[in-house]
Amino acid sequence: MNNKVNYREILLRKIHKFLEDKNTLPQFQDEYYDYFLKEIPDRTLTDSELLFFGTLQEQLDWTVENPGEDRKWGYRNYQEYKKWAEQMTKAFLENEKKWEENYHRHMNSW
């Protein structure tokens, strides 16, 4: 019997629960953010998985319900985050390697 925890699947279930409107963004943030940071043991995710799941987690820091004037640069509202997360998740699940290459290409263009 294999009792190995599949952290990738746990994180993906949390993401899909949010994307399928079974959780609000604040609920998703409560479920996902600390779980990703505190519960995922070292070396249980591949580099591309770590980058993908970490990017979704990190961008929650830049997401607020209604960004005011003091937070208009770089912040997303809830709907923008959800749309972005849907696009990121779809691309990642279709082709992880291509997603990671595009991520690095985008990051290096700044």
C-alpha positions as CSV (number, residue, x, y, z in Angstrom):
1,M,0.0,0.0,0.0
2,N,1.4,3.4,-1.0
3,N,0.6,6.2,1.5
4,K,2.6,8.8,-0.4
5,V,0.8,12.1,-0.4
6,N,0.3,13.6,-3.9
7,Y,0.8,17.3,-3.1
8,R,0.4,18.3,-6.7
9,E,-3.1,16.8,-6.8
10,I,-4.0,18.4,-3.5
11,L,-2.9,21.9,-4.7
12,L,-4.7,21.4,-8.1
13,R,-7.9,20.4,-6.3
14,K,-7.7,23.6,-4.3
15,I,-7.2,25.6,-7.5
16,H,-10.0,23.9,-9.3
17,K,-12.4,24.4,-6.4
18,F,-11.7,28.1,-6.7
19,L,-11.9,28.2,-10.5
20,E,-15.2,26.3,-10.5
21,D,-16.7,28.9,-8.1
22,K,-16.9,26.4,-5.2
23,N,-14.7,28.8,-3.2
24,T,-14.5,32.6,-3.2
25,L,-11.1,34.2,-3.6
26,P,-10.8,34.8,0.2
27,Q,-11.7,31.2,0.9
28,F,-9.2,30.0,-1.7
29,Q,-6.5,32.2,-0.2
30,D,-7.2,30.8,3.3
31,E,-7.0,27.2,1.9
32,Y,-4.1,27.6,-0.5
33,Y,-1.7,30.2,0.7
34,D,-0.5,28.8,4.0
35,Y,-0.9,25.2,2.8
36,F,1.5,25.8,0.0
37,L,4.0,27.7,2.2
38,K,3.9,25.4,5.3
39,E,2.7,22.0,4.4
40,I,4.6,21.1,1.2
41,P,7.8,19.2,2.1
42,D,11.0,20.1,0.3
43,R,11.6,18.2,-2.9
44,T,8.1,16.9,-3.3
45,L,7.3,19.0,-6.3
46,T,9.2,19.3,-9.6
47,D,10.9,22.7,-10.4
48,S,8.1,23.6,-12.8
49,E,5.4,22.6,-10.3
50,L,7.1,24.7,-7.6
51,L,7.3,27.6,-9.9
52,F,3.7,27.3,-11.0
53,F,2.1,26.8,-7.6
54,G,4.4,29.4,-6.1
55,T,3.5,32.0,-8.7
56,L,-0.2,31.5,-7.9
57,Q,0.5,31.8,-4.2
58,E,2.7,34.9,-4.6
59,Q,0.2,36.7,-6.8
60,L,-2.3,36.5,-4.0
61,D,-0.2,39.1,-2.2
62,W,-1.0,41.5,-5.1
63,T,-4.7,40.8,-5.2
64,V,-7.4,42.9,-3.4
65,E,-11.1,43.1,-3.9
66,N,-11.1,46.7,-5.1
67,P,-7.6,48.2,-5.6
68,G,-7.8,51.8,-4.7
69,E,-5.7,54.7,-6.0
70,D,-2.8,53.7,-3.7
71,R,-2.8,50.2,-5.0
72,K,-3.5,50.6,-8.7
73,W,0.0,49.7,-10.0
74,G,0.7,46.0,-10.0
75,Y,-2.5,44.9,-8.1
76,R,-5.3,42.8,-9.4
77,N,-8.9,42.7,-8.3
78,Y,-10.6,39.3,-7.6
79,Q,-11.9,38.9,-11.1
80,E,-8.6,39.7,-12.7
81,Y,-6.8,37.2,-10.5
82,K,-9.3,34.5,-11.3
83,K,-9.0,35.1,-15.1
84,W,-5.2,35.1,-14.8
85,A,-5.2,31.9,-12.7
86,E,-7.5,30.2,-15.2
87,Q,-5.1,31.1,-18.0
88,M,-2.0,30.0,-16.1
89,T,-3.6,26.8,-14.9
90,K,-4.8,25.8,-18.4
91,A,-1.4,26.5,-19.9
92,F,0.5,24.7,-17.2
93,L,-1.7,21.6,-17.4
94,E,-1.5,21.5,-21.2
95,N,2.3,21.6,-21.3
96,E,4.4,22.2,-18.2
97,K,7.7,22.6,-20.0
98,K,6.3,25.1,-22.5
99,W,4.6,27.0,-19.6
100,E,7.9,27.2,-17.7
101,E,9.8,28.4,-20.8
102,N,7.2,31.1,-21.4
103,Y,7.4,32.1,-17.8
104,H,11.1,32.5,-17.9
105,R,11.0,34.3,-21.3
106,H,8.4,36.7,-19.9
107,M,10.4,37.3,-16.7
108,N,13.6,37.9,-18.6
109,S,11.9,40.5,-20.8
110,W,11.3,42.9,-17.9
